[in-house]
Amino acid sequence: MKINYDHSFELPRSIVWKYIKDENVLRSSLPGCRFFEERSTGNYLAEIEIQLGPIKDMFKLEIYTIVENSASTYRLHVKGKGNLGEINGNGVLHISENQGGTSLSLMAEAEITGALALASKRILDGSADKSLANFFQQMEKEIKKRIYLLKRRSR
């Protein structure tokens, strides 16, 4: 399964870059996240409840991230297992300035096995796009909330 997704943040790239790696922002942004912990720099464990159309399952994930080019390229590998199948995926996030905001582009490939693999491509593609949109919209809200709280504390 190939995934291409673009998102625009109404925030400067330096702010997006800082918070896109923040454990608390990631935990709060992941739809269905039940557990999220950074084991070491760039290495996370997570439990996420997913829903793909009529299919619902709890996945235990290992997420590995590598910063390739400071403030612009972020590579990740996700491996997970649920009751209905397994997922093994790689992705690259490219972050760039865009008229005072930030453009994020995600290119990923995922291999899905088990009962999840039997779901139609249309359901998987639609659910992936919706989940990514929810994730990045929530991430932007979390970042703005944290900036607001920091400004408020410094008054």
Solvent accessible surface area in square Angstrom, and as a share of the most:
residue,aa,sasa,rsa
1,M,67,0.30
2,K,143,0.61
3,I,29,0.15
4,N,110,0.56
5,Y,34,0.13
6,D,107,0.55
7,H,25,0.11
8,S,75,0.48
9,F,4,0.02
10,E,138,0.62
11,L,15,0.08
12,P,64,0.40
13,R,72,0.26
14,S,77,0.50
15,I,49,0.25
16,V,0,0.00
17,W,25,0.09
18,K,121,0.51
19,Y,14,0.05
20,I,4,0.02
21,K,65,0.28
22,D,46,0.24
23,E,46,0.21
24,N,69,0.35
25,V,0,0.00
26,L,21,0.10
27,R,89,0.33
28,S,50,0.32
29,S,2,0.01
30,L,38,0.19
31,P,56,0.35
32,G,28,0.27
33,C,27,0.16
34,R,141,0.51
35,F,87,0.36
36,F,8,0.03
37,E,78,0.35
38,E,63,0.28
39,R,125,0.46
40,S,61,0.40
41,T,139,0.81
42,G,11,0.11
43,N,24,0.12
44,Y,5,0.02
45,L,54,0.27
46,A,4,0.03
47,E,53,0.24
48,I,14,0.07
49,E,49,0.22
50,I,44,0.22
51,Q,112,0.50
52,L,23,0.12
53,G,38,0.37
54,P,115,0.72
55,I,36,0.18
56,K,116,0.49
57,D,11,0.05
58,M,68,0.30
59,F,5,0.02
60,K,132,0.56
61,L,21,0.11
62,E,60,0.27
63,I,22,0.11
64,Y,79,0.30
65,T,24,0.14
66,I,105,0.53
67,V,71,0.41
68,E,91,0.41
69,N,89,0.46
70,S,89,0.57
71,A,23,0.18
72,S,22,0.14
73,T,16,0.09
74,Y,10,0.04
75,R,92,0.34
76,L,39,0.19
77,H,54,0.24
78,V,30,0.17
79,K,109,0.46
80,G,7,0.07
81,K,129,0.55
82,G,14,0.13
83,N,139,0.71
84,L,63,0.31
85,G,10,0.09
86,E,77,0.34
87,I,47,0.24
88,N,64,0.33
89,G,9,0.09
90,N,82,0.42
91,G,3,0.03
92,V,21,0.12
93,L,9,0.04
94,H,74,0.33
95,I,3,0.02
96,S,55,0.35
97,E,97,0.43
98,N,67,0.34
99,Q,183,0.81
100,G,63,0.61
101,G,9,0.09
102,T,1,0.01
103,S,31,0.20
104,L,2,0.01
105,S,35,0.23
106,L,14,0.07
107,M,91,0.41
108,A,19,0.15
109,E,100,0.45
110,A,13,0.10
111,E,112,0.50
112,I,30,0.15
113,T,59,0.34
114,G,45,0.43
115,A,44,0.34
116,L,4,0.02
117,A,49,0.38
118,L,155,0.77
119,A,16,0.12
120,S,55,0.35
121,K,141,0.60
122,R,189,0.69
123,I,45,0.23
124,L,17,0.08
125,D,43,0.22
126,G,43,0.41
127,S,17,0.11
128,A,16,0.13
129,D,70,0.36
130,K,139,0.59
131,S,50,0.32
132,L,32,0.16
133,A,24,0.18
134,N,65,0.33
135,F,27,0.11
136,F,4,0.02
137,Q,94,0.42
138,Q,62,0.28
139,M,0,0.00
140,E,20,0.09
141,K,128,0.54
142,E,13,0.06
143,I,0,0.00
144,K,81,0.34
145,K,107,0.45
146,R,61,0.22
147,I,34,0.17
148,Y,117,0.44
149,L,61,0.30
150,L,88,0.44
151,K,125,0.53
152,R,139,0.51
153,R,178,0.65
154,S,95,0.61
155,R,221,0.81
